[in-house]
Amino acid sequence: MFGFLKKDKVTETPEMVPAHIGVIMDGNGRWAKKRMQPRVFGHKAGMDALKKVAIAASDMGVKALTVYAFSTENWTRPDQEVKFIMNLPVEFYDKYVPELHQKNMKIQMIGETDRLPKETFDALKKAEELTKLNTGLILNFALNYGGRAEITQAVKLIAQDVLDAKINPGDITEELIGEYLFTGHLPKVLRDPDLIIRTSGELRLSNFLPWQAAYSELYFTDVLWPDFDEEALKEAIVEYNRRNRRFGGV
């Protein structure tokens, strides 16, 4: 599950790299406010940071990067801000996807697609289609994603398959449930993040991958997302290496 980070500027020692990292990209609005700019200015800067962090993670040997781009609760934000965020995948496709494609990244999405504007959905699908044969880092966008909604949908799908006699109740295991979640498309060894990073100083998961995060290591930093860069990512990985992951054992 692990690769190696060659040399780290923080420690100057080899480090084990998490195979799957989840990121709650928080602090765009506060970053913009500090600069006397509208919140959307921060979201645009956050998109630029995502591209840099994705490339850094890929270079370090990370296999999957799942980023919390828009939650099911974010629809309550002002209409203008939501509209701007929904247009970011379109801009991201035009500005950055060709470069990420050249770097062999595979772009995918998790979340509910029914409320997404057509332009947003089309941009994501184009990115998925363009990069579907790539074998490098999987860049997983959690867009219109909510962990409880994900589990609820999985329960409904499993219940329907029991009614249709496709599976028996006795067949239901943790592994089977994992196949019905949005992350079921990932290789089994990559479905659960090894490390979850949240920026901006908030100390909660905010409905991000609650099932998959059961044994994830959590890392919180005061750095606002637009300022999160390769060095900040390395610092998170250094801290991850200080943890003793026992998975309930001793």
N, C-alpha and C positions, 0 to 999 in steps of 0.2 A: 504493500500500500504506500510505500514511501520512496521518494527519490532523495537526492542529496543536493544541498545548496553548497556550492564550491567554497566560496569565501565570503564571510559576512563582515561588512564594515564595522558592525557593532561589536562583534566578539572575535573576529579573525580566526574562527574555528569552524570546522564542518558542522552543518546542522541538518537534522532530519526535516524533510518538507512534508506538510500534510498533503495527502492525496486530494482531498476535497475541502475547500474553504468556502464558507458562507459569509456574506458581508451584508450587514444592515447599513446602508449608505445614508447616514443621518447628518444633518447640520448644514444643508445647502442654504436654507433660508437665513439662519443666523450668520453664516459666512457672508451673505450678500448684505445683510443689515449692518454688519460691522464696517462695510465699505460704502454705506449710504446708497445702496442700490436695491432695486426691487427683488423679491424672492426669486423670480424667474431667472435673474442674472446668476444666482447661485446654482440653480438647476442646470444651466448651461455649463457652468464651470465644473459641476459634478459629473457631467457627461464626459468632459475632457479628462477628468481624473480617472474615470472608469477605464477608458482606453489605455491609459498609462499603467494602471494597476493590472489590467488583464495581460498586457504584454510582459510586465515584470513577473507575474505569477507563472506565465507560460515559460519564460526563460529560466525560472527557478525549478521547473519540473512539476508544478502543480498539475493535476490531471483534470480537475473540475473546479469551476468558480461559479457559485450561485449568488447572484446579487439581487437584493430586495429593491426593486425599482419602483413599485407602486402597489400598495396594499388595497384590499377590498374596502378598508375604512377611509382611504384617501379621497374617495369620491365626495366626501363632505367638505373638502377644501373649496376655496372660491373658484367659480367656473373658469375665470381667466387663467388661473394657475393650473387647473386640471387640463384645460385645453392645451396649454404650453407643454406640459409634461407628456401628454398623449402624442404631441408632434415630435418629441425627442427621438423616438425610434426611427422616424422617417429621416431626420437629420443625421442620426447616428449611422444609418445605413449608407447614406450618400457620402458622409465624411470619413468614416472609419472602417466600415465592413470590408472594403477591398483590401486594406492593409492587414486586417485581422485574418482575412481569407488567405492572404499570401503567407501568413505565419502559421498556417495549417490549423487554425482554431475552428471548432464546430460550434455554431450558435444555435441554441435551442431556447424554448420558452416553457415555463410552468405557470399555471394560473387559469382563470376562467376567461374565455375569449368572447363571450356573448355581448359584453358591454363595451368592448373596444371599438373605437371608430374604425371604419374600413381602411383608411390610410395607415393607421397604426398596425392593424392586423396584417395588411398586405406587406408592409415593410419587414415585419418579423418573419413572415412566411418566405419572402424573397431571400432574406438572410439565411434562414434554415435550408432552403433549397440550394443556394449557392455553396454552402459550406458542408452539406450533408455527408460528403465523402471524405472530409478531412479527418485526420487521426490524432490531432494534437489536443490541446486544452479544450474542454467543453465549457463554453461560456453560457451559463444558464440564467436567463432573465426571468425573475419572479415578478410578473406583471399582472395586475388585478388578482393578486394572490392573497389568500388568507388561510392559515393553517387549520383552523376549525372547519372552514368551508371545505377544504381539501379532504379532511377526515370524514365529514358528513357525506360528501359525494362518494367516497370509497365505500362507506357502509351501505349506501343505497345500491351501488353497483353490485356489491357482494350479495346483498339480500335478493336482488333481482336474479342473479345467477343461481342462487339456491332455489328460488321459485321455479326457474326454468330447468332445474335439475342438471345444471352444468357442473355444479359442485355440491358436495354434502356439507352440512354444518361442521362435521368432524374434520373436514379438510382445512378449515380456517385456522391459519397459524400466523404468527407475526410476519413471516416471510411472504405469505400469500397477501396479507394486507398491504405490505410494501409494494407489491406488484400493481395494486389498484390505486396507489397514490400518484400524484403528478410526477414524482421522481422515479416512477416505475420504468421509465424509458432508459434510465441510466444503468450501466453495468452494476451488478449487485454490490461489488466492493466499493462503489462510489456513491451509493444512494444516501448514506448518512455522512454529513460533514464531520471531519475530524476536528475542525476549528471553526468557530463562528466569531467574527469580528463585528463590533458595533462602534461606530465613531460618534463623536460629539458629546460624550460624557453621560449619555443616558444609560441606565442599568437595567434593561429589560429586553426581552426578545420580540415583543410587539406582534405576536401571532405569526412568527417566522419559523417555519419548519418544526412545529412542536413534536411531531412523532419522530422525525429524523434526528432531532437534536438531543435525544435521550441521554447519550453519552458523549456529546460534543464538548470539547473544551471551549470555554467562553472567554473572550478577551475584549475588554472595554477600554477605550482610549478617549481622551478629551479632544483629540485632533478632529476638526471639522472635516467632513468628507472631501470637499474640494482641495484641501491641503494634504490629504492622505496620499502618499507616494511610495516609491519603491523602498525607501529607507524605513518608512512607517510599517510597511508590510514585513520587512525583515525583522523589525523589532517585535512584531506580533509573533513571528515564527520562533524567534529566540525565546520568548516567554513560553510558547507552546512546548518547546523542548525542555523546559524546567518542570513540566507537569509529569506526574506519574499516573498514567492511564491504566486503571485496574479493572474497569468494566464490571464492577460489583465484586471482584475477587479481592485477594489480599496480596 
